[in-house]
Amino acid sequence: DGKGKRRNPLHDYKKTGELMLIKVNKTLDVKTKLLNTTEQCAKRCSRNKGLSFTCKAFAYDRVTKRCHWLSFNSLTNGVRKKQDHAFDLYEKKDYVRNCIIGKGADYKGTISVTKSGIQCQAWNSMIPHEH
């Protein structure tokens, strides 16, 4: 068929078994749907297909086969972690990864200090350095 081996969509996610995220902040978005596989959940999260928000993670309920797409992850304020045997949490690596690859132009992590501990300059600031 000439397609070759397709990339596993789960490759972009960090899996934590038996964990669910509970939103304390009610404004955070969640969408759920019945889907048979975690791969299907991942694909939809990666493409933001049919979602009104940027998907940063999803939780898969192995018992009911439900996918919960999340507009947040474990690092988001107003979210708490909850041990739950029914769920596996998959967080988009881009948002939880704390290392910079290449020039770091697509870095979405939360580190805002340099290696030596100096506070980073805001992107919208030209002081002390111009871009």
Backbone atoms as SQL, in Angstrom:
CREATE TABLE atoms (id INTEGER PRIMARY KEY, chain TEXT, resi INTEGER, resn TEXT, atom TEXT, x REAL, y REAL, z REAL);
INSERT INTO atoms VALUES
  (1, 'A', 1, 'ASP', 'N', 0.810, -1.203, 0.000),
  (2, 'A', 1, 'ASP', 'CA', 0.000, 0.000, 0.000),
  (3, 'A', 1, 'ASP', 'C', 0.856, 1.272, 0.000),
  (4, 'A', 2, 'GLY', 'N', 2.146, 1.129, 0.162),
  (5, 'A', 2, 'GLY', 'CA', 3.064, 2.267, 0.066),
  (6, 'A', 2, 'GLY', 'C', 3.022, 3.224, 1.233),
  (7, 'A', 3, 'LYS', 'N', 2.200, 2.907, 2.239),
  (8, 'A', 3, 'LYS', 'CA', 2.092, 3.816, 3.388),
  (9, 'A', 3, 'LYS', 'C', 3.293, 3.698, 4.333),
  (10, 'A', 4, 'GLY', 'N', 3.844, 2.496, 4.408),
  (11, 'A', 4, 'GLY', 'CA', 4.930, 2.272, 5.349),
  (12, 'A', 4, 'GLY', 'C', 4.393, 2.232, 6.767),
  (13, 'A', 5, 'LYS', 'N', 5.304, 2.200, 7.738),
  (14, 'A', 5, 'LYS', 'CA', 4.843, 2.129, 9.119),
  (15, 'A', 5, 'LYS', 'C', 4.472, 3.522, 9.608),
  (16, 'A', 6, 'ARG', 'N', 3.232, 3.661, 10.055),
  (17, 'A', 6, 'ARG', 'CA', 2.784, 4.955, 10.558),
  (18, 'A', 6, 'ARG', 'C', 3.254, 5.152, 11.984),
  (19, 'A', 7, 'ARG', 'N', 3.504, 6.398, 12.325),
  (20, 'A', 7, 'ARG', 'CA', 3.980, 6.753, 13.638),
  (21, 'A', 7, 'ARG', 'C', 2.876, 6.567, 14.677),
  (22, 'A', 8, 'ASN', 'N', 3.218, 6.023, 15.810),
  (23, 'A', 8, 'ASN', 'CA', 2.233, 5.856, 16.865),
  (24, 'A', 8, 'ASN', 'C', 1.927, 7.221, 17.493),
  (25, 'A', 9, 'PRO', 'N', 0.650, 7.645, 17.469),
  (26, 'A', 9, 'PRO', 'CA', 0.299, 8.964, 18.015),
  (27, 'A', 9, 'PRO', 'C', 0.605, 9.096, 19.512),
  (28, 'A', 10, 'LEU', 'N', 0.706, 7.961, 20.206),
  (29, 'A', 10, 'LEU', 'CA', 0.990, 8.007, 21.644),
  (30, 'A', 10, 'LEU', 'C', 2.423, 8.437, 21.941),
  (31, 'A', 11, 'HIS', 'N', 3.251, 8.417, 20.907),
  (32, 'A', 11, 'HIS', 'CA', 4.655, 8.780, 21.056),
  (33, 'A', 11, 'HIS', 'C', 4.845, 10.224, 21.565),
  (34, 'A', 12, 'ASP', 'N', 3.861, 11.073, 21.305),
  (35, 'A', 12, 'ASP', 'CA', 3.956, 12.483, 21.716),
  (36, 'A', 12, 'ASP', 'C', 3.480, 12.732, 23.143),
  (37, 'A', 13, 'TYR', 'N', 3.138, 11.658, 23.847),
  (38, 'A', 13, 'TYR', 'CA', 2.553, 11.804, 25.182),
  (39, 'A', 13, 'TYR', 'C', 3.354, 11.091, 26.252),
  (40, 'A', 14, 'LYS', 'N', 3.330, 11.672, 27.445),
  (41, 'A', 14, 'LYS', 'CA', 3.950, 11.050, 28.609),
  (42, 'A', 14, 'LYS', 'C', 2.833, 10.382, 29.400),
  (43, 'A', 15, 'LYS', 'N', 2.957, 9.074, 29.584),
  (44, 'A', 15, 'LYS', 'CA', 1.894, 8.322, 30.255),
  (45, 'A', 15, 'LYS', 'C', 2.162, 8.169, 31.748),
  (46, 'A', 16, 'THR', 'N', 1.125, 8.421, 32.538),
  (47, 'A', 16, 'THR', 'CA', 1.181, 8.137, 33.967),
  (48, 'A', 16, 'THR', 'C', -0.001, 7.238, 34.278),
  (49, 'A', 17, 'GLY', 'N', 0.278, 6.024, 34.687),
  (50, 'A', 17, 'GLY', 'CA', -0.787, 5.063, 34.967),
  (51, 'A', 17, 'GLY', 'C', -1.551, 5.408, 36.226),
  (52, 'A', 18, 'GLU', 'N', -2.842, 5.067, 36.223),
  (53, 'A', 18, 'GLU', 'CA', -3.713, 5.185, 37.396),
  (54, 'A', 18, 'GLU', 'C', -3.748, 6.586, 37.984),
  (55, 'A', 19, 'LEU', 'N', -3.817, 7.575, 37.090),
  (56, 'A', 19, 'LEU', 'CA', -3.896, 8.960, 37.559),
  (57, 'A', 19, 'LEU', 'C', -4.939, 9.722, 36.760),
  (58, 'A', 20, 'MET', 'N', -5.717, 10.526, 37.471),
  (59, 'A', 20, 'MET', 'CA', -6.707, 11.401, 36.843),
  (60, 'A', 20, 'MET', 'C', -6.445, 12.812, 37.348),
  (61, 'A', 21, 'LEU', 'N', -6.765, 13.802, 36.542),
  (62, 'A', 21, 'LEU', 'CA', -6.626, 15.188, 36.967),
  (63, 'A', 21, 'LEU', 'C', -8.009, 15.759, 37.256),
  (64, 'A', 22, 'ILE', 'N', -8.122, 16.395, 38.403),
  (65, 'A', 22, 'ILE', 'CA', -9.386, 17.013, 38.802),
  (66, 'A', 22, 'ILE', 'C', -9.222, 18.524, 38.704),
  (67, 'A', 23, 'LYS', 'N', -10.165, 19.189, 38.025),
  (68, 'A', 23, 'LYS', 'CA', -10.046, 20.641, 37.908),
  (69, 'A', 23, 'LYS', 'C', -10.726, 21.330, 39.079),
  (70, 'A', 24, 'VAL', 'N', -9.923, 22.099, 39.803),
  (71, 'A', 24, 'VAL', 'CA', -10.420, 22.887, 40.923),
  (72, 'A', 24, 'VAL', 'C', -10.946, 24.199, 40.332),
  (73, 'A', 25, 'ASN', 'N', -10.223, 24.681, 39.309),
  (74, 'A', 25, 'ASN', 'CA', -10.633, 25.878, 38.591),
  (75, 'A', 25, 'ASN', 'C', -11.701, 25.476, 37.568),
  (76, 'A', 26, 'LYS', 'N', -12.931, 25.917, 37.785),
  (77, 'A', 26, 'LYS', 'CA', -14.070, 25.483, 36.964),
  (78, 'A', 26, 'LYS', 'C', -14.030, 25.998, 35.516),
  (79, 'A', 27, 'THR', 'N', -13.212, 27.007, 35.240),
  (80, 'A', 27, 'THR', 'CA', -13.184, 27.559, 33.881),
  (81, 'A', 27, 'THR', 'C', -12.385, 26.681, 32.915),
  (82, 'A', 28, 'LEU', 'N', -11.644, 25.710, 33.438),
  (83, 'A', 28, 'LEU', 'CA', -10.859, 24.827, 32.575),
  (84, 'A', 28, 'LEU', 'C', -11.784, 23.877, 31.806),
  (85, 'A', 29, 'ASP', 'N', -11.429, 23.628, 30.543),
  (86, 'A', 29, 'ASP', 'CA', -12.282, 22.824, 29.669),
  (87, 'A', 29, 'ASP', 'C', -11.938, 21.345, 29.618),
  (88, 'A', 30, 'VAL', 'N', -12.985, 20.534, 29.523),
  (89, 'A', 30, 'VAL', 'CA', -12.852, 19.089, 29.353),
  (90, 'A', 30, 'VAL', 'C', -13.906, 18.650, 28.334),
  (91, 'A', 31, 'LYS', 'N', -13.556, 17.707, 27.496),
  (92, 'A', 31, 'LYS', 'CA', -14.562, 17.103, 26.606),
  (93, 'A', 31, 'LYS', 'C', -14.375, 15.597, 26.667),
  (94, 'A', 32, 'THR', 'N', -15.461, 14.852, 26.735),
  (95, 'A', 32, 'THR', 'CA', -15.316, 13.400, 26.795),
  (96, 'A', 32, 'THR', 'C', -16.114, 12.723, 25.682),
  (97, 'A', 33, 'LYS', 'N', -15.672, 11.543, 25.299),
  (98, 'A', 33, 'LYS', 'CA', -16.345, 10.764, 24.266),
  (99, 'A', 33, 'LYS', 'C', -15.948, 9.306, 24.384),
  (100, 'A', 34, 'LEU', 'N', -16.839, 8.440, 23.950),
  (101, 'A', 34, 'LEU', 'CA', -16.572, 7.017, 23.919),
  (102, 'A', 34, 'LEU', 'C', -15.661, 6.715, 22.731),
  (103, 'A', 35, 'LEU', 'N', -14.464, 6.198, 22.995),
  (104, 'A', 35, 'LEU', 'CA', -13.544, 5.819, 21.919),
  (105, 'A', 35, 'LEU', 'C', -12.843, 4.533, 22.315),
  (106, 'A', 36, 'ASN', 'N', -12.610, 3.665, 21.347),
  (107, 'A', 36, 'ASN', 'CA', -12.091, 2.341, 21.674),
  (108, 'A', 36, 'ASN', 'C', -10.634, 2.270, 22.092),
  (109, 'A', 37, 'THR', 'N', -9.797, 3.155, 21.546),
  (110, 'A', 37, 'THR', 'CA', -8.367, 3.028, 21.852),
  (111, 'A', 37, 'THR', 'C', -7.732, 4.346, 22.281),
  (112, 'A', 38, 'THR', 'N', -6.654, 4.205, 23.022),
  (113, 'A', 38, 'THR', 'CA', -5.907, 5.388, 23.446),
  (114, 'A', 38, 'THR', 'C', -5.283, 6.074, 22.227),
  (115, 'A', 39, 'GLU', 'N', -4.969, 5.285, 21.189),
  (116, 'A', 39, 'GLU', 'CA', -4.414, 5.872, 19.954),
  (117, 'A', 39, 'GLU', 'C', -5.394, 6.845, 19.333),
  (118, 'A', 40, 'GLN', 'N', -6.684, 6.466, 19.322),
  (119, 'A', 40, 'GLN', 'CA', -7.713, 7.347, 18.772),
  (120, 'A', 40, 'GLN', 'C', -7.821, 8.633, 19.595),
  (121, 'A', 41, 'CYS', 'N', -7.746, 8.482, 20.905),
  (122, 'A', 41, 'CYS', 'CA', -7.792, 9.649, 21.798),
  (123, 'A', 41, 'CYS', 'C', -6.628, 10.581, 21.504),
  (124, 'A', 42, 'ALA', 'N', -5.442, 9.981, 21.374),
  (125, 'A', 42, 'ALA', 'CA', -4.217, 10.750, 21.144),
  (126, 'A', 42, 'ALA', 'C', -4.280, 11.510, 19.830),
  (127, 'A', 43, 'LYS', 'N', -4.738, 10.828, 18.793),
  (128, 'A', 43, 'LYS', 'CA', -4.830, 11.446, 17.472),
  (129, 'A', 43, 'LYS', 'C', -5.695, 12.692, 17.521),
  (130, 'A', 44, 'ARG', 'N', -6.830, 12.555, 18.206),
  (131, 'A', 44, 'ARG', 'CA', -7.772, 13.662, 18.275),
  (132, 'A', 44, 'ARG', 'C', -7.221, 14.815, 19.109),
  (133, 'A', 45, 'CYS', 'N', -6.507, 14.487, 20.175),
  (134, 'A', 45, 'CYS', 'CA', -5.894, 15.515, 21.018),
  (135, 'A', 45, 'CYS', 'C', -4.818, 16.253, 20.224),
  (136, 'A', 46, 'SER', 'N', -4.008, 15.512, 19.486),
  (137, 'A', 46, 'SER', 'CA', -2.928, 16.118, 18.709),
  (138, 'A', 46, 'SER', 'C', -3.449, 17.043, 17.621),
  (139, 'A', 47, 'ARG', 'N', -4.582, 16.690, 17.044),
  (140, 'A', 47, 'ARG', 'CA', -5.145, 17.513, 15.957),
  (141, 'A', 47, 'ARG', 'C', -6.143, 18.546, 16.452),
  (142, 'A', 48, 'ASN', 'N', -6.493, 18.485, 17.759),
  (143, 'A', 48, 'ASN', 'CA', -7.536, 19.341, 18.335),
  (144, 'A', 48, 'ASN', 'C', -8.844, 19.220, 17.558),
  (145, 'A', 49, 'LYS', 'N', -9.072, 18.042, 17.003),
  (146, 'A', 49, 'LYS', 'CA', -10.246, 17.833, 16.156),
  (147, 'A', 49, 'LYS', 'C', -11.545, 17.853, 16.973),
  (148, 'A', 50, 'GLY', 'N', -12.424, 18.775, 16.598),
  (149, 'A', 50, 'GLY', 'CA', -13.721, 18.868, 17.269),
  (150, 'A', 50, 'GLY', 'C', -13.646, 19.399, 18.690),
  (151, 'A', 51, 'LEU', 'N', -12.509, 20.000, 19.041),
  (152, 'A', 51, 'LEU', 'CA', -12.345, 20.539, 20.387),
  (153, 'A', 51, 'LEU', 'C', -12.303, 22.063, 20.325),
  (154, 'A', 52, 'SER', 'N', -12.925, 22.699, 21.303),
  (155, 'A', 52, 'SER', 'CA', -12.976, 24.165, 21.311),
  (156, 'A', 52, 'SER', 'C', -11.783, 24.761, 22.063),
  (157, 'A', 53, 'PHE', 'N', -10.807, 23.910, 22.377),
  (158, 'A', 53, 'PHE', 'CA', -9.634, 24.359, 23.129),
  (159, 'A', 53, 'PHE', 'C', -8.398, 23.623, 22.641),
  (160, 'A', 54, 'THR', 'N', -7.235, 24.092, 23.058),
  (161, 'A', 54, 'THR', 'CA', -5.993, 23.382, 22.747),
  (162, 'A', 54, 'THR', 'C', -5.857, 22.226, 23.724),
  (163, 'A', 55, 'CYS', 'N', -5.793, 21.031, 23.193),
  (164, 'A', 55, 'CYS', 'CA', -5.701, 19.839, 24.026),
  (165, 'A', 55, 'CYS', 'C', -4.265, 19.670, 24.530),
  (166, 'A', 56, 'LYS', 'N', -4.094, 19.656, 25.844),
  (167, 'A', 56, 'LYS', 'CA', -2.757, 19.499, 26.431),
  (168, 'A', 56, 'LYS', 'C', -2.536, 18.111, 27.021),
  (169, 'A', 57, 'ALA', 'N', -3.639, 17.383, 27.212),
  (170, 'A', 57, 'ALA', 'CA', -3.547, 16.049, 27.809),
  (171, 'A', 57, 'ALA', 'C', -4.874, 15.331, 27.604),
  (172, 'A', 58, 'PHE', 'N', -4.851, 14.020, 27.806),
  (173, 'A', 58, 'PHE', 'CA', -6.117, 13.299, 27.863),
  (174, 'A', 58, 'PHE', 'C', -5.994, 12.185, 28.874),
  (175, 'A', 59, 'ALA', 'N', -7.137, 11.826, 29.438),
  (176, 'A', 59, 'ALA', 'CA', -7.188, 10.716, 30.371),
  (177, 'A', 59, 'ALA', 'C', -8.081, 9.669, 29.742),
  (178, 'A', 60, 'TYR', 'N', -7.666, 8.425, 29.810),
  (179, 'A', 60, 'TYR', 'CA', -8.453, 7.342, 29.223),
  (180, 'A', 60, 'TYR', 'C', -9.023, 6.465, 30.325),
  (181, 'A', 61, 'ASP', 'N', -10.327, 6.342, 30.330),
  (182, 'A', 61, 'ASP', 'CA', -11.003, 5.483, 31.296),
  (183, 'A', 61, 'ASP', 'C', -11.068, 4.079, 30.707),
  (184, 'A', 62, 'ARG', 'N', -10.252, 3.192, 31.228),
  (185, 'A', 62, 'ARG', 'CA', -10.155, 1.834, 30.683),
  (186, 'A', 62, 'ARG', 'C', -11.418, 1.013, 30.922),
  (187, 'A', 63, 'VAL', 'N', -12.183, 1.376, 31.945),
  (188, 'A', 63, 'VAL', 'CA', -13.392, 0.626, 32.279),
  (189, 'A', 63, 'VAL', 'C', -14.532, 0.969, 31.314),
  (190, 'A', 64, 'THR', 'N', -14.824, 2.256, 31.148),
  (191, 'A', 64, 'THR', 'CA', -15.938, 2.662, 30.285),
  (192, 'A', 64, 'THR', 'C', -15.491, 2.967, 28.854),
  (193, 'A', 65, 'LYS', 'N', -14.169, 2.871, 28.584),
  (194, 'A', 65, 'LYS', 'CA', -13.587, 3.188, 27.279),
  (195, 'A', 65, 'LYS', 'C', -13.897, 4.632, 26.856),
  (196, 'A', 66, 'ARG', 'N', -13.874, 5.524, 27.836),
  (197, 'A', 66, 'ARG', 'CA', -14.132, 6.928, 27.532),
  (198, 'A', 66, 'ARG', 'C', -12.835, 7.714, 27.521),
  (199, 'A', 67, 'CYS', 'N', -12.796, 8.654, 26.598),
  (200, 'A', 67, 'CYS', 'CA', -11.651, 9.527, 26.474),
  (201, 'A', 67, 'CYS', 'C', -12.022, 10.890, 27.045),
  (202, 'A', 68, 'HIS', 'N', -11.165, 11.443, 27.883),
  (203, 'A', 68, 'HIS', 'CA', -11.396, 12.779, 28.453),
  (204, 'A', 68, 'HIS', 'C', -10.278, 13.681, 27.961),
  (205, 'A', 69, 'TRP', 'N', -10.613, 14.581, 27.037),
  (206, 'A', 69, 'TRP', 'CA', -9.593, 15.525, 26.543),
  (207, 'A', 69, 'TRP', 'C', -9.548, 16.714, 27.476),
  (208, 'A', 70, 'LEU', 'N', -8.330, 17.164, 27.788),
  (209, 'A', 70, 'LEU', 'CA', -8.149, 18.220, 28.786),
  (210, 'A', 70, 'LEU', 'C', -7.446, 19.441, 28.207),
  (211, 'A', 71, 'SER', 'N', -7.914, 20.623, 28.615),
  (212, 'A', 71, 'SER', 'CA', -7.287, 21.873, 28.169),
  (213, 'A', 71, 'SER', 'C', -6.154, 22.253, 29.125),
  (214, 'A', 72, 'PHE', 'N', -5.785, 21.304, 29.985),
  (215, 'A', 72, 'PHE', 'CA', -4.790, 21.553, 31.028),
  (216, 'A', 72, 'PHE', 'C', -3.976, 20.290, 31.250),
  (217, 'A', 73, 'ASN', 'N', -2.938, 20.390, 32.073),
  (218, 'A', 73, 'ASN', 'CA', -2.173, 19.204, 32.452),
  (219, 'A', 73, 'ASN', 'C', -1.820, 19.278, 33.928),
  (220, 'A', 74, 'SER', 'N', -0.949, 18.388, 34.377),
  (221, 'A', 74, 'SER', 'CA', -0.629, 18.316, 35.809),
  (222, 'A', 74, 'SER', 'C', 0.139, 19.528, 36.317),
  (223, 'A', 75, 'LEU', 'N', 0.668, 20.349, 35.406),
  (224, 'A', 75, 'LEU', 'CA', 1.422, 21.542, 35.821),
  (225, 'A', 75, 'LEU', 'C', 0.547, 22.792, 35.894),
  (226, 'A', 76, 'THR', 'N', -0.683, 22.689, 35.403),
  (227, 'A', 76, 'THR', 'CA', -1.584, 23.838, 35.363),
  (228, 'A', 76, 'THR', 'C', -2.057, 24.208, 36.759),
  (229, 'A', 77, 'ASN', 'N', -2.162, 25.524, 37.018),
  (230, 'A', 77, 'ASN', 'CA', -2.722, 25.978, 38.294),
  (231, 'A', 77, 'ASN', 'C', -4.211, 25.648, 38.339),
  (232, 'A', 78, 'GLY', 'N', -4.701, 25.295, 39.517),
  (233, 'A', 78, 'GLY', 'CA', -6.115, 24.984, 39.658),
  (234, 'A', 78, 'GLY', 'C', -6.466, 23.561, 39.261),
  (235, 'A', 79, 'VAL', 'N', -5.435, 22.705, 39.268),
  (236, 'A', 79, 'VAL', 'CA', -5.643, 21.292, 38.928),
  (237, 'A', 79, 'VAL', 'C', -5.004, 20.437, 40.009),
  (238, 'A', 80, 'ARG', 'N', -5.715, 19.396, 40.433),
  (239, 'A', 80, 'ARG', 'CA', -5.048, 18.473, 41.355),
  (240, 'A', 80, 'ARG', 'C', -5.070, 17.055, 40.830),
  (241, 'A', 81, 'LYS', 'N', -4.065, 16.295, 41.259),
  (242, 'A', 81, 'LYS', 'CA', -3.921, 14.914, 40.819),
  (243, 'A', 81, 'LYS', 'C', -4.720, 14.005, 41.736),
  (244, 'A', 82, 'LYS', 'N', -5.291, 12.976, 41.151),
  (245, 'A', 82, 'LYS', 'CA', -6.046, 12.019, 41.946),
  (246, 'A', 82, 'LYS', 'C', -5.724, 10.607, 41.474),
  (247, 'A', 83, 'GLN', 'N', -5.325, 9.750, 42.422),
  (248, 'A', 83, 'GLN', 'CA', -5.082, 8.335, 42.082),
  (249, 'A', 83, 'GLN', 'C', -6.418, 7.728, 41.678),
  (250, 'A', 84, 'ASP', 'N', -6.456, 7.083, 40.536),
  (251, 'A', 84, 'ASP', 'CA', -7.693, 6.459, 40.093),
  (252, 'A', 84, 'ASP', 'C', -7.354, 5.248, 39.234),
  (253, 'A', 85, 'HIS', 'N', -7.726, 4.077, 39.693),
  (254, 'A', 85, 'HIS', 'CA', -7.329, 2.835, 39.011),
  (255, 'A', 85, 'HIS', 'C', -7.935, 2.672, 37.621),
  (256, 'A', 86, 'ALA', 'N', -9.036, 3.370, 37.365),
  (257, 'A', 86, 'ALA', 'CA', -9.698, 3.234, 36.060),
  (258, 'A', 86, 'ALA', 'C', -8.973, 4.022, 34.961),
  (259, 'A', 87, 'PHE', 'N', -8.234, 5.049, 35.372),
  (260, 'A', 87, 'PHE', 'CA', -7.664, 5.977, 34.402),
  (261, 'A', 87, 'PHE', 'C', -6.169, 5.848, 34.156),
  (262, 'A', 88, 'ASP', 'N', -5.772, 6.213, 32.936),
  (263, 'A', 88, 'ASP', 'CA', -4.362, 6.465, 32.619),
  (264, 'A', 88, 'ASP', 'C', -4.326, 7.878, 32.068),
  (265, 'A', 89, 'LEU', 'N', -3.335, 8.629, 32.516),
  (266, 'A', 89, 'LEU', 'CA', -3.197, 10.014, 32.066),
  (267, 'A', 89, 'LEU', 'C', -2.101, 10.092, 31.017),
  (268, 'A', 90, 'TYR', 'N', -2.394, 10.792, 29.930),
  (269, 'A', 90, 'TYR', 'CA', -1.420, 11.007, 28.860),
  (270, 'A', 90, 'TYR', 'C', -1.254, 12.505, 28.678),
  (271, 'A', 91, 'GLU', 'N', -0.052, 13.020, 28.952),
  (272, 'A', 91, 'GLU', 'CA', 0.190, 14.454, 28.833),
  (273, 'A', 91, 'GLU', 'C', 1.072, 14.734, 27.629),
  (274, 'A', 92, 'LYS', 'N', 0.685, 15.726, 26.838),
  (275, 'A', 92, 'LYS', 'CA', 1.453, 16.082, 25.646),
  (276, 'A', 92, 'LYS', 'C', 2.852, 16.490, 26.082),
  (277, 'A', 93, 'LYS', 'N', 3.855, 15.787, 25.575),
  (278, 'A', 93, 'LYS', 'CA', 5.241, 16.017, 26.001),
  (279, 'A', 93, 'LYS', 'C', 5.682, 17.477, 25.819),
  (280, 'A', 94, 'ASP', 'N', 5.193, 18.116, 24.752),
  (281, 'A', 94, 'ASP', 'CA', 5.546, 19.518, 24.495),
  (282, 'A', 94, 'ASP', 'C', 5.272, 20.416, 25.691),
  (283, 'A', 95, 'TYR', 'N', 4.213, 20.095, 26.445),
  (284, 'A', 95, 'TYR', 'CA', 3.808, 20.962, 27.550),
  (285, 'A', 95, 'TYR', 'C', 4.390, 20.562, 28.897),
  (286, 'A', 96, 'VAL', 'N', 4.959, 19.361, 28.987),
  (287, 'A', 96, 'VAL', 'CA', 5.527, 18.948, 30.277),
  (288, 'A', 96, 'VAL', 'C', 7.035, 18.789, 30.216),
  (289, 'A', 97, 'ARG', 'N', 7.557, 18.844, 28.986),
  (290, 'A', 97, 'ARG', 'CA', 8.991, 18.681, 28.801),
  (291, 'A', 97, 'ARG', 'C', 9.705, 19.943, 29.270),
  (292, 'A', 98, 'ASN', 'N', 10.770, 19.785, 30.010),
  (293, 'A', 98, 'ASN', 'CA', 11.482, 20.971, 30.463),
  (294, 'A', 98, 'ASN', 'C', 12.831, 21.172, 29.799),
  (295, 'A', 99, 'CYS', 'N', 13.024, 20.465, 28.686),
  (296, 'A', 99, 'CYS', 'CA', 14.284, 20.688, 27.998),
  (297, 'A', 99, 'CYS', 'C', 14.000, 21.398, 26.691),
  (298, 'A', 100, 'ILE', 'N', 14.959, 22.149, 26.227),
  (299, 'A', 100, 'ILE', 'CA', 14.798, 22.891, 24.992),
  (300, 'A', 100, 'ILE', 'C', 15.542, 22.147, 23.895),
  (301, 'A', 101, 'ILE', 'N', 14.837, 21.944, 22.796),
  (302, 'A', 101, 'ILE', 'CA', 15.438, 21.241, 21.664),
  (303, 'A', 101, 'ILE', 'C', 15.733, 22.268, 20.581),
  (304, 'A', 102, 'GLY', 'N', 16.954, 22.253, 20.071),
  (305, 'A', 102, 'GLY', 'CA', 17.344, 23.216, 19.037),
  (306, 'A', 102, 'GLY', 'C', 17.309, 24.631, 19.580),
  (307, 'A', 103, 'LYS', 'N', 16.673, 25.528, 18.828),
  (308, 'A', 103, 'LYS', 'CA', 16.603, 26.936, 19.237),
  (309, 'A', 103, 'LYS', 'C', 15.520, 27.195, 20.279),
  (310, 'A', 104, 'GLY', 'N', 14.675, 26.202, 20.493),
  (311, 'A', 104, 'GLY', 'CA', 13.634, 26.343, 21.514),
  (312, 'A', 104, 'GLY', 'C', 12.445, 27.176, 21.078),
  (313, 'A', 105, 'ALA', 'N', 12.313, 27.406, 19.768),
  (314, 'A', 105, 'ALA', 'CA', 11.224, 28.247, 19.263),
  (315, 'A', 105, 'ALA', 'C', 9.845, 27.669, 19.573),
  (316, 'A', 106, 'ASP', 'N', 9.750, 26.329, 19.659),
  (317, 'A', 106, 'ASP', 'CA', 8.441, 25.738, 19.941),
  (318, 'A', 106, 'ASP', 'C', 8.348, 25.223, 21.380),
  (319, 'A', 107, 'TYR', 'N', 9.212, 25.725, 22.248),
  (320, 'A', 107, 'TYR', 'CA', 9.197, 25.325, 23.654),
  (321, 'A', 107, 'TYR', 'C', 7.925, 25.821, 24.340),
  (322, 'A', 108, 'LYS', 'N', 7.230, 24.926, 25.046),
  (323, 'A', 108, 'LYS', 'CA', 5.980, 25.303, 25.705),
  (324, 'A', 108, 'LYS', 'C', 6.019, 24.965, 27.203),
  (325, 'A', 109, 'GLY', 'N', 7.195, 24.681, 27.706),
  (326, 'A', 109, 'GLY', 'CA', 7.318, 24.295, 29.114),
  (327, 'A', 109, 'GLY', 'C', 7.179, 25.468, 30.068),
  (328, 'A', 110, 'THR', 'N', 7.583, 25.267, 31.301),
  (329, 'A', 110, 'THR', 'CA', 7.336, 26.282, 32.333),
  (330, 'A', 110, 'THR', 'C', 8.611, 26.874, 32.926),
  (331, 'A', 111, 'ILE', 'N', 9.772, 26.487, 32.391),
  (332, 'A', 111, 'ILE', 'CA', 11.025, 27.006, 32.939),
  (333, 'A', 111, 'ILE', 'C', 11.224, 28.455, 32.502),
  (334, 'A', 112, 'SER', 'N', 11.488, 29.335, 33.466),
  (335, 'A', 112, 'SER', 'CA', 11.665, 30.744, 33.123),
  (336, 'A', 112, 'SER', 'C', 12.928, 31.337, 33.747),
  (337, 'A', 113, 'VAL', 'N', 13.880, 30.441, 34.048),
  (338, 'A', 113, 'VAL', 'CA', 15.180, 30.897, 34.536),
  (339, 'A', 113, 'VAL', 'C', 16.273, 30.231, 33.723),
  (340, 'A', 114, 'THR', 'N', 17.415, 30.887, 33.620),
  (341, 'A', 114, 'THR', 'CA', 18.534, 30.317, 32.881),
  (342, 'A', 114, 'THR', 'C', 19.194, 29.227, 33.708),
  (343, 'A', 115, 'LYS', 'N', 20.146, 28.511, 33.100),
  (344, 'A', 115, 'LYS', 'CA', 20.892, 27.463, 33.794),
  (345, 'A', 115, 'LYS', 'C', 21.485, 27.967, 35.099),
  (346, 'A', 116, 'SER', 'N', 21.959, 29.215, 35.075),
  (347, 'A', 116, 'SER', 'CA', 22.604, 29.761, 36.282),
  (348, 'A', 116, 'SER', 'C', 21.613, 30.439, 37.232),
  (349, 'A', 117, 'GLY', 'N', 20.310, 30.370, 36.904),
  (350, 'A', 117, 'GLY', 'CA', 19.300, 30.878, 37.841),
  (351, 'A', 117, 'GLY', 'C', 18.823, 32.304, 37.594),
  (352, 'A', 118, 'ILE', 'N', 19.218, 32.896, 36.473),
  (353, 'A', 118, 'ILE', 'CA', 18.777, 34.260, 36.168),
  (354, 'A', 118, 'ILE', 'C', 17.382, 34.224, 35.544),
  (355, 'A', 119, 'GLN', 'N', 16.492, 35.112, 36.002),
  (356, 'A', 119, 'GLN', 'CA', 15.130, 35.199, 35.458),
  (357, 'A', 119, 'GLN', 'C', 15.172, 35.539, 33.972),
  (358, 'A', 120, 'CYS', 'N', 14.410, 34.793, 33.171),
  (359, 'A', 120, 'CYS', 'CA', 14.398, 35.045, 31.732),
  (360, 'A', 120, 'CYS', 'C', 13.687, 36.350, 31.392),
  (361, 'A', 121, 'GLN', 'N', 14.095, 36.917, 30.270),
  (362, 'A', 121, 'GLN', 'CA', 13.472, 38.138, 29.766),
  (363, 'A', 121, 'GLN', 'C', 12.149, 37.776, 29.084),
  (364, 'A', 122, 'ALA', 'N', 11.134, 38.561, 29.325),
  (365, 'A', 122, 'ALA', 'CA', 9.832, 38.326, 28.689),
  (366, 'A', 122, 'ALA', 'C', 9.937, 38.532, 27.183),
  (367, 'A', 123, 'TRP', 'N', 9.160, 37.747, 26.410),
  (368, 'A', 123, 'TRP', 'CA', 9.211, 37.861, 24.948),
  (369, 'A', 123, 'TRP', 'C', 8.795, 39.248, 24.472),
  (370, 'A', 124, 'ASN', 'N', 7.895, 39.891, 25.205),
  (371, 'A', 124, 'ASN', 'CA', 7.405, 41.199, 24.769),
  (372, 'A', 124, 'ASN', 'C', 8.282, 42.353, 25.256),
  (373, 'A', 125, 'SER', 'N', 9.440, 42.016, 25.816),
  (374, 'A', 125, 'SER', 'CA', 10.347, 43.052, 26.309),
  (375, 'A', 125, 'SER', 'C', 11.608, 43.123, 25.455),
  (376, 'A', 126, 'MET', 'N', 12.101, 44.339, 25.214),
  (377, 'A', 126, 'MET', 'CA', 13.341, 44.524, 24.464),
  (378, 'A', 126, 'MET', 'C', 14.494, 44.876, 25.407),
  (379, 'A', 127, 'ILE', 'N', 14.229, 44.775, 26.721),
  (380, 'A', 127, 'ILE', 'CA', 15.225, 45.109, 27.720),
  (381, 'A', 127, 'ILE', 'C', 15.483, 43.857, 28.576),
  (382, 'A', 128, 'PRO', 'N', 16.707, 43.461, 28.885),
  (383, 'A', 128, 'PRO', 'CA', 17.971, 44.122, 28.503),
  (384, 'A', 128, 'PRO', 'C', 18.457, 43.802, 27.095),
  (385, 'A', 129, 'HIS', 'N', 17.850, 42.800, 26.429),
  (386, 'A', 129, 'HIS', 'CA', 18.343, 42.435, 25.095),
  (387, 'A', 129, 'HIS', 'C', 17.277, 42.658, 24.045),
  (388, 'A', 130, 'GLU', 'N', 17.711, 43.127, 22.851),
  (389, 'A', 130, 'GLU', 'CA', 16.776, 43.209, 21.733),
  (390, 'A', 130, 'GLU', 'C', 16.752, 41.849, 21.045),
  (391, 'A', 131, 'HIS', 'N', 15.606, 41.482, 20.456),
  (392, 'A', 131, 'HIS', 'CA', 15.511, 40.184, 19.759),
  (393, 'A', 131, 'HIS', 'C', 16.166, 40.270, 18.393);
